[in-house]
Every structure is written in C-alpha cells, then in structure tokens.
Amino acid sequence: MNKNNLMKNLKYKILVVLFLVSSLMLGIGTYAFAYEALLWGIPLAITGFYLSFMSVVLLLLFWIDKKNLI
C-alpha cells in the first residue's frame, strides 16, 4: 500500500469516527432534552435514541472491521 492511499484511508477513518462520536453525542443530547418536554419531545426522544443506537452499531462495525474479523 503506498503512502498516498494510506493517508486517504486514515483521513476517511478519522472522519468516520468524528461523525459517529458527534452523532452519538447529538443523540444523547436530544434524548436528554426531550425528557423535559414530554408532549412534543417524544419524536425527539425516538430520534435521539435512534442516532445513539446507530452510532454505537456503526462504531462496533468499524471496530470489527479494524480488527479484520469480517
């Protein structure tokens, strides 16, 4: 693998991790914010839980791929 390809791959992985972490934090924040406003906050809570759950799943898949288990 040449150096240019390795740097592209590294940049891609850094962007993916940053996206997953920000999505997880946004999901948790949305869920916590929606807890205070139960009437209109139920769709926000569902969205926050979905973002959090998908972030964890994608981070797990990313970790499994990093370990070359699949």
Residue pairs with C-beta under 8 A, 6 or more apart in sequence:
1 9
13 62
16 58
16 62
17 59
17 62
20 55
20 58
20 59
20 62
21 55
23 51
23 52
23 54
23 55
24 51
24 52
24 55
24 56
24 59
26 48
26 51
27 47
27 48
27 49
27 50
27 51
27 52
27 53
27 55
28 48
28 52
29 48
30 44
30 45
30 47
30 48
30 51
31 44
31 45
31 48
31 49
31 52
32 48
33 41
33 44
33 48
34 41
34 42
34 44
34 45
34 48
35 41
35 45
37 44
64 70
